[in-house]
Amino acid sequence: MKFSLTLLVLSFLATGSAWASNDRRECKAELRKLNEALSTNYTSQNHHGYRQAKASRDNLEYKKCASQARKARERVERKGDL
């Protein structure tokens, strides 16, 4: 009984770690895409979005980082289409 409980706890820890790793990769990829978009269309508002996303990454809030970076990049791309 103890063995199965221990195995269950370890599997939850491994799953949580894998999700965190995916979130970290997604955050990094979105920041890279945003940085590329900013190199062609830089405004202080876009820079503010980049700083917010980086601050979330520094605070280990990877899902929030990816979301903020994605939204900032979409704003940059929309303004470029206008």
Order of alpha helices (4+ residues) and beta strands (2+ residues): alpha-alpha-alpha
